[in-house]
Amino acid sequence: MDLVTVLSAANISENLVPPPIPAVAPLIGKTYPSDLNGDHVEDQLLMRFQEVMAARSAAKTAAQTNSAQDQFRTMIDVELIFEKQITQKQIDDFQALGGEITHIYKAISYGWNGRMPLSQVSRLPALMGGSLVLVEESKAAQLALRATCLVLPATPTSRLPSWIRAWTQHIPTSPGAVFFWQDYSTDAAASPLDVSPARNLRRLGRPWHGAASGSETGHA
């Protein structure tokens, strides 16, 4: 029994099922700049698949053929995005390709994160059906904050973490002002994270930049 068969059997044994319809429907884009030809596969990922296919076709030695085959068998991290809630058939069909589902979205999207052999990428659009919006290779997330504010006055600055105290030195209209901590994200952190003020100011670039995150109760 090969690795793909083992992975597939393990996934089926988990009995993955579609989640309930979320209380607030996620906003799903119809088009993506990473899929310019509109075939529902990220252009960069499709190019990677085509390059390996071309290398296999051009192979003149057994070593070259084996190298291309090894690349085809490589398990890649992917995210599948759908325009509506996923179905059991879509889950089962993905697993039948040797895919492994690691996370099914319950609130912020329709679809899942998982792993699959590179060789099966081009089959996904036809197999997943018309509700598939995009298959893309997973990438590291970058924190970004669209908007924030300062709330004052309340707690003496001596009780705040050092990096927030450092910000007060960059507020011309209220040097030494007092502040309080309140996490307005759904993480609802009871206390702030205290890290080096110099590192934060260099990384954030401006005194009012930061990052926050959260999700619908317990699920993403």
Secondary structure as UniProt FT lines:
FT   HELIX           3..13
FT   TURN            14..15
FT   TURN            33..34
FT   TURN            36..37
FT   HELIX           43..58
FT   HELIX           62..73
FT   STRAND          75..82
FT   HELIX           88..96
FT   TURN            97..98
FT   STRAND          100..104
FT   STRAND          111..117
FT   HELIX           118..123
FT   HELIX           124..128
FT   TURN            130..131
FT   STRAND          132..137
FT   HELIX           157..159
FT   HELIX           162..168
FT   TURN            169..170
FT   TURN            172..173
FT   TURN            175..176
FT   TURN            186..187
FT   HELIX           197..204
FT   TURN            207..208
FT   TURN            217..218
//
